[in-house]
Amino acid sequence: MATTLRLSPHLAEQRARAARYAPIVFVDENEPFRPEMVGYTVFHRNGPSLSFPRTIYVDPPTKFVIEYALWWDWDIGHLYELEHVWVYVNGKGEIIKVEASWHGGYHEMSWEGAIPLQDGHPVVYAEPGKHAMAPSPEWFLRRATETILSCTRLAGAGGVWENVLYGKPAVKSPRADRLVRTYLRRKAFMPTFRFTRAIPVTESMLMPWPHLERLIPARLKMWLRHLEHSLSEEELTLLAIAHRGASAYETENTLAAIRLAANMGADMVEMDVRLTADGVPVVIHDSNLQRLTGRGISIADLTAEELEKIDIGGGQRVPTLDEALTLCRDLAIGAYLELKEPGTAVPAALFVRQTDMTFYTIFSSFYPDLLVEVKRVLAHAYTSILFHEVDVDPLDLARQADANYVHPAWERAAPRPDFLLSRAWVERVHARDMGVITWHEERPNVVRALRHLGVDGICSNRPDVLMLAKSGLPLPSPRRNHGYRWV
């Protein structure tokens, strides 16, 4: 993106210096994105970075340090990304050290004892889709599994990014996330790990960091306006949420049900959270084991260790929330957590943070106070308020809970939930920057009707129905099959 800045002679000279040492970015040959703008800051003395949580030290023999903040409109997982390169120059005008950002941290850009250079410019390699910086493609091969997941299954999963490094933006909402998710799923790609495309940071891309910082909010809003006008409602992706996992085929709320849901292509898995006698959050719907085992033992009367020994069907057991979230993270599937009782909010939020699942989790509950508690621990968490009443005002309820989604639990209030919902009802929720999720639905015609009404997500015991109902392909029979494989 060329800039048309009118700079003072001093700033023009500074930008020319920044161009002299600007990096050359090599990207994967299948990479769909490129850096659009680059903010720079020149340090002649020690001082804090203006766009990254670190201090820049200008120690001899360094004469000055140039910080490059590379703005990408898109990361494969979310809208916008900012990566950094720091170039250290001595009194002779020689580059003596280069550092770059790496998944929230930074490291020195040295490979086999040398700084990679080309025509006097530092050479950096951008991770496919994610754009973390490395001095050699070898770094990315060490984490190829994670990178491939990011560029394929997790494309768009982060929606609009909320970057804790510099606190932007204020444009995130369920609607914005859905627009971004739809766009980025179309950009999903398989990395080759062949970095054949060079993108030099040219002088026309450079601007002082404060100028780039001022441009960012407008840039984000521009993209969201573009997506709003270019994508029809019918094109928008639907959150396919496996209700208690793929519970039509595996014992509900078990690790096996989670695995199968991920294998079927579900975006998220709905799980119920309760506490054991010793305060461990576990994944189970009922307050006792009567329905699953025929034994009316209360979950609250068992320790986690005691509960772990009980077979609840098919050789499965009740998993801890920690185990379930870790598996979700490893399988690249989101979590839709229903907090079933008081006391679950804080430990559930802590485990979500501990497993790095914050941006891939929605907390839900019939209790507004529990959702408020979640946001005290995780300010950026998404929450969803559940309610049975047909005549309740969803906006008022959501306001009480500070919720991002409303979830009408109307599956028993009418023969079909889409008979109670209307497009006007859904649009009224969307107008307040909130989303609508419903459950649980196994009938393809009802799934299609709910999608037509504009709901953002649907829970189902049969996530295969959600996936196939969107495609119009024939549906499998609803028989239980522990050997089911989705290909």
C-alpha positions in Angstrom: 0.0 0.0 0.0 1.7 3.2 -1.2 1.7 6.2 1.2 1.4 9.8 0.2 2.8 11.3 3.4 4.1 14.9 3.3 7.1 14.8 5.7 9.3 17.5 7.1 13.0 17.3 5.8 14.0 15.7 9.1 11.3 13.1 9.0 11.9 12.5 5.3 15.6 11.9 6.1 14.5 9.5 8.9 12.2 7.6 6.6 15.0 7.3 4.0 17.2 5.8 6.7 14.5 3.4 7.7 14.2 2.4 4.0 18.0 1.8 3.9 17.8 -0.9 6.6 14.3 -2.2 6.0 13.8 -6.0 6.0 13.0 -8.2 3.1 10.2 -10.6 4.0 10.1 -14.0 2.4 6.7 -15.7 2.4 5.4 -19.2 1.6 4.6 -19.6 -2.1 0.9 -20.3 -1.2 0.7 -17.4 1.3 -2.5 -15.3 0.5 -1.4 -12.2 2.4 1.3 -9.6 2.5 2.3 -6.7 4.8 0.5 -3.6 3.7 2.0 -0.8 5.8 5.1 -0.5 8.1 5.4 1.9 11.0 8.9 2.8 12.1 10.6 4.3 15.1 14.3 5.3 15.4 15.9 4.9 18.8 19.1 6.8 19.6 18.8 6.1 23.4 17.1 3.5 25.6 13.3 3.7 25.7 10.1 1.7 25.6 8.7 0.5 22.3 5.5 2.3 21.4 3.9 -0.8 19.8 5.4 -3.8 21.6 5.8 -4.7 25.3 9.6 -4.3 25.6 12.3 -1.8 26.1 14.8 -1.0 23.4 18.4 -0.7 24.6 20.9 1.3 22.5 24.2 0.1 24.0 27.6 0.5 22.4 28.6 -0.3 19.8 25.1 0.3 18.7 24.5 3.9 17.5 20.8 3.6 16.7 18.0 1.0 16.5 15.1 1.0 14.0 11.9 -0.6 15.0 9.7 -1.8 12.1 6.0 -2.6 12.9 4.8 -4.6 10.0 1.0 -4.3 9.6 -0.8 -7.2 7.9 -4.5 -6.7 7.2 -5.0 -10.4 7.7 -3.6 -13.3 9.6 -5.1 -16.6 8.5 -6.8 -16.9 11.9 -8.1 -13.4 12.3 -8.5 -9.8 11.0 -5.2 -7.9 11.3 -1.7 -8.7 12.6 1.3 -6.7 13.7 4.7 -8.2 13.6 8.0 -6.5 14.5 11.6 -6.4 13.3 14.4 -4.5 15.2 17.6 -3.6 13.4 20.7 -2.5 15.3 23.2 -0.3 13.5 26.7 0.7 14.6 28.7 3.9 14.0 30.0 2.6 10.7 26.5 2.1 9.4 26.7 -1.7 9.7 23.9 -4.0 10.8 25.2 -5.7 13.9 22.1 -7.4 15.3 18.5 -8.1 14.2 15.6 -9.2 16.3 12.0 -10.1 15.4 8.7 -11.0 16.9 7.6 -14.5 17.5 4.1 -15.4 18.9 4.0 -12.6 21.4 7.7 -12.7 22.3 10.8 -11.8 20.3 14.2 -13.4 19.5 17.5 -12.7 17.8 17.5 -13.3 14.0 20.7 -15.2 13.6 21.2 -18.5 11.6 24.3 -20.6 11.7 26.2 -17.8 13.5 25.3 -15.0 11.0 22.6 -12.4 10.3 20.8 -13.3 7.0 21.3 -10.3 4.7 20.4 -9.6 1.0 21.8 -6.5 -0.6 22.5 -5.0 2.8 18.9 -5.6 4.0 17.9 -8.1 6.8 16.2 -11.2 5.5 13.3 -12.5 7.6 10.9 -15.4 6.9 7.2 -15.1 7.8 5.4 -18.2 9.1 2.7 -19.3 6.6 -0.6 -17.7 7.5 0.6 -16.5 11.0 3.6 -14.3 10.0 5.8 -14.9 13.1 9.3 -14.0 12.0 12.3 -16.4 11.8 15.8 -16.3 10.4 15.4 -19.6 8.5 12.5 -21.7 7.2 13.9 -24.5 9.4 12.2 -22.9 12.4 8.7 -23.4 10.8 9.4 -27.1 10.0 9.7 -27.7 13.8 6.1 -26.6 14.3 4.7 -27.7 11.0 1.7 -29.4 12.6 0.5 -26.3 14.4 1.1 -24.1 11.3 -0.9 -26.5 9.0 -3.8 -26.5 11.5 -3.8 -22.7 11.6 -3.9 -22.5 7.8 -6.6 -25.1 7.3 -9.0 -26.1 10.1 -8.5 -23.0 12.2 -8.7 -20.5 9.3 -10.8 -17.6 10.6 -11.3 -19.1 14.1 -10.1 -16.0 15.9 -12.5 -13.6 14.1 -11.5 -10.0 14.8 -8.3 -10.2 16.9 -8.1 -8.6 20.3 -4.4 -8.1 20.7 -3.4 -7.7 24.3 -0.1 -6.4 23.2 -1.5 -3.0 22.3 -5.1 -3.1 23.2 -6.9 -2.8 19.8 -9.5 -2.8 18.4 -13.0 -1.9 19.6 -14.8 -3.4 16.6 -15.0 -7.0 17.8 -18.5 -8.5 17.9 -20.2 -11.9 17.0 -21.3 -10.4 13.7 -17.8 -9.1 12.9 -16.3 -12.4 13.8 -18.8 -14.2 11.5 -17.9 -12.0 8.6 -14.2 -12.5 9.2 -14.6 -16.2 9.6 -16.5 -16.5 6.4 -13.8 -14.6 4.5 -10.8 -16.4 5.9 -12.2 -19.9 5.4 -12.2 -19.1 1.8 -8.5 -18.2 2.1 -7.5 -21.5 3.9 -4.5 -23.0 2.2 -1.9 -25.8 2.6 1.6 -24.4 3.3 4.4 -25.7 1.1 7.2 -24.4 3.4 8.9 -23.2 0.3 9.6 -19.5 0.7 10.0 -18.4 -2.9 8.3 -15.0 -2.7 10.3 -12.0 -1.5 8.5 -8.8 -0.3 10.9 -5.9 0.2 9.7 -3.3 2.7 9.9 -0.2 0.4 10.0 3.4 1.3 6.5 3.9 0.0 5.2 1.4 2.7 7.0 3.2 5.5 5.5 5.8 7.9 6.2 7.0 11.4 4.6 4.6 13.9 2.2 7.2 15.4 0.8 7.8 11.9 0.2 4.0 11.3 -1.4 3.8 14.8 -3.9 6.4 13.9 -4.8 4.6 10.7 -5.5 1.2 12.3 -9.1 1.8 13.6 -10.2 3.2 10.2 -8.5 0.3 8.4 -10.3 -2.3 10.4 -13.7 -0.6 10.0 -13.1 -0.3 6.2 -12.5 -4.1 6.0 -15.6 -4.9 8.0 -17.7 -2.6 5.8 -16.4 -4.3 2.8 -17.2 -7.7 4.1 -20.7 -6.6 5.2 -21.5 -5.4 1.7 -19.7 -8.2 -0.3 -21.0 -11.2 1.6 -24.7 -12.2 1.6 -26.5 -13.7 4.6 -26.6 -17.0 2.8 -22.9 -17.1 2.4 -22.0 -16.5 6.1 -20.6 -19.4 8.0 -22.7 -21.1 10.7 -21.0 -22.2 14.0 -21.6 -25.9 14.0 -21.6 -26.9 17.7 -21.5 -30.5 18.7 -24.0 -30.8 21.7 -22.1 -32.7 24.5 -19.8 -33.8 21.7 -21.0 -36.1 18.9 -23.4 -37.5 21.5 -25.7 -39.4 19.0 -22.7 -41.7 18.4 -20.6 -41.6 21.5 -21.3 -41.3 25.2 -22.1 -37.7 25.9 -19.5 -35.3 27.3 -16.7 -37.7 27.0 -13.3 -37.4 25.3 -14.4 -39.9 22.7 -17.4 -37.7 21.9 -15.1 -34.7 21.6 -12.8 -36.5 19.2 -15.6 -37.7 17.0 -17.1 -34.2 16.9 -13.7 -32.8 15.7 -13.4 -35.6 13.2 -16.8 -34.7 11.8 -15.7 -31.1 11.2 -17.6 -29.3 14.1 -16.4 -25.8 14.9 -17.1 -26.2 18.7 -18.1 -28.8 21.2 -20.7 -28.0 23.9 -19.8 -29.3 27.3 -21.5 -29.0 30.7 -19.4 -28.0 33.7 -20.0 -29.1 37.4 -17.8 -29.3 40.5 -16.7 -32.4 42.4 -16.6 -32.6 46.2 -13.0 -31.4 46.1 -13.8 -28.5 43.8 -12.5 -29.9 40.5 -14.5 -28.8 37.4 -15.6 -31.8 35.5 -17.6 -32.3 32.3 -21.0 -33.8 32.9 -24.6 -32.7 32.4 -26.6 -34.2 35.2 -26.0 -33.5 38.9 -25.8 -37.3 39.5 -24.9 -40.5 37.7 -28.4 -42.1 37.6 -29.1 -41.7 33.9 -25.6 -42.7 32.8 -24.9 -45.6 35.2 -28.1 -46.4 37.1 -26.5 -45.2 40.3 -28.0 -42.1 41.9 -24.6 -40.8 43.2 -24.3 -37.1 43.3 -21.3 -35.5 41.5 -21.0 -33.1 44.4 -20.4 -36.1 46.8 -17.6 -37.6 44.8 -14.0 -36.5 44.6 -12.4 -36.2 41.2 -10.3 -39.3 41.9 -13.4 -41.3 42.8 -15.4 -40.1 39.8 -12.5 -40.9 37.5 -12.8 -44.6 38.3 -16.5 -44.9 37.2 -17.4 -46.3 33.8 -20.3 -44.1 32.4 -20.7 -46.2 29.2 -18.6 -47.8 26.5 -15.5 -47.8 28.7 -15.7 -44.0 29.0 -15.4 -41.9 32.1 -16.3 -38.3 33.2 -13.3 -36.1 32.1 -12.0 -33.1 34.0 -12.5 -29.8 32.3 -8.7 -29.5 32.1 -8.5 -32.8 30.1 -11.4 -31.8 27.9 -10.0 -28.3 27.1 -6.5 -29.7 26.4 -8.0 -32.2 24.0 -10.0 -29.4 22.3 -6.9 -27.3 21.9 -4.9 -30.3 20.4 -7.8 -31.1 18.0 -8.3 -27.5 17.0 -11.9 -27.4 18.0 -13.6 -24.6 20.1 -15.4 -25.1 23.4 -19.0 -23.9 24.2 -19.0 -24.4 28.0 -22.3 -24.4 29.9 -21.8 -23.5 33.6 -24.4 -25.6 35.3 -24.0 -24.4 38.9 -22.6 -21.7 41.2 -18.9 -21.9 41.8 -18.0 -23.1 38.3 -17.3 -19.7 36.6 -13.9 -18.8 38.1 -12.3 -22.3 37.9 -13.6 -22.7 34.4 -12.3 -19.3 33.3 -8.9 -20.1 34.8 -8.6 -23.5 33.0 -9.6 -21.8 29.7 -6.8 -19.3 30.2 -4.4 -22.0 31.3 -5.0 -24.0 28.1 -4.8 -21.0 25.8 -8.4 -21.4 24.7 -9.7 -18.0 25.6 -10.3 -16.9 22.0 -11.8 -20.3 21.0 -14.3 -20.6 23.9 -17.8 -19.3 24.6 -19.1 -19.5 28.2 -22.9 -20.1 28.5 -25.3 -20.3 31.4 -28.8 -19.8 32.6 -27.3 -17.8 35.5 -26.4 -14.2 34.5 -24.2 -13.7 37.5 -21.9 -16.6 36.4 -21.3 -15.0 33.1 -20.4 -11.7 34.9 -18.0 -13.6 37.0 -16.3 -15.1 33.9 -15.6 -11.6 32.6 -14.0 -10.5 35.8 -11.4 -13.2 35.2 -11.3 -13.1 31.4 -12.2 -9.6 30.2 -12.1 -10.6 26.5 -14.2 -13.8 26.9 -17.3 -14.4 24.9 -20.4 -15.3 26.9 -23.9 -16.6 26.0 -27.0 -16.2 28.1 -29.4 -19.2 28.1 -33.2 -18.8 28.7 -36.3 -20.9 28.4 -39.0 -18.2 28.4 -40.4 -17.4 25.0 -41.6 -13.9 26.0 -38.4 -12.7 27.7 -36.6 -9.7 26.2 -33.3 -11.1 25.1 -31.6 -7.7 24.9 -32.5 -6.9 28.5 -31.3 -10.3 29.7 -28.1 -10.0 27.7 -27.5 -6.6 29.2 -27.8 -8.0 32.7 -25.3 -10.7 32.0 -23.0 -8.6 29.8 -23.4 -11.4 27.2 -22.2 -11.5 23.6 -24.8 -14.1 22.5 -28.3 -14.9 23.4 -29.4 -18.6 23.4 -33.1 -19.3 23.4 -33.5 -22.8 24.7 -36.9 -23.3 23.0 -36.5 -26.9 21.8 -39.5 -28.0 24.0 -41.6 -24.9 23.7 -42.8 -25.7 20.2 -42.6 -28.6 17.7 -39.9 -26.6 15.9 -37.8 -23.7 17.3 -37.9 -21.9 14.0 -41.7 -21.5 14.4 -41.0 -19.3 17.5 -38.0 -17.4 16.1 -38.4 -14.8 13.4 -35.9 -12.9 11.2 -37.0 -9.7 12.9 -36.2 -11.2 16.3 -32.7 -12.2 15.1 -32.0 -8.9 13.4 -33.0 -7.0 16.5 -30.3 -9.0 18.4 -27.8 -8.5 15.6 -28.4 -4.7 15.6 -27.0 -4.7 19.2 -23.8 -6.4 18.0 -24.8 -9.7 19.6 -25.2 -13.2 18.1 -27.9 -15.9 18.3 -27.3 -19.6 19.1 -29.9 -22.3 19.3 -30.0 -26.0 20.3 -30.2 -28.9 19.9 -31.4 -29.7 16.4 -31.0 -33.0 14.4 -33.6 -32.3 11.7 -32.0 -31.1 8.4 -35.0 -29.1 7.3 -35.1 -27.3 10.7 -31.4 -26.7 10.6 -31.8 -25.1 7.2 -34.7 -23.0 8.4 -32.8 -21.7 11.4 -29.9 -20.9 9.1 -32.3 -19.0 6.8 -33.5 -16.9 9.8 -29.9 -15.8 10.4 -28.9 -17.6 13.6 -25.1 -17.6 14.2 -24.7 -21.1 15.6 -26.6 -24.3 16.1 -25.9 -27.1 18.6 -26.7 -30.7 17.6 -26.1 -34.2 18.9 -25.3 -35.0 15.3 -22.8 -32.5 14.0 -22.7 -34.5 10.8 -26.3 -33.2 10.2 -25.1 -29.6 10.7 -22.3 -30.1 8.2 -24.3 -31.9 5.6 -27.5 -29.8 5.9 -25.4 -26.8 4.8 -24.1 -28.7 1.8 -27.3 -30.4 0.7 -25.6 -33.8 0.6 -27.5 -37.0 1.7 -27.5 -37.6 5.5 -26.3 -40.7 7.3 -28.7 -42.7 9.4 -28.8 -41.7 13.2 -27.6 -45.2 14.4 -25.0 -45.4 17.2 -21.7 -46.4 15.8 -18.6 -46.3 17.9 -16.4 -47.0 14.9 -17.7 -43.9 12.9 -15.1 -42.1 10.9 -15.6 -38.9 9.1 -13.6 -38.3 6.0 
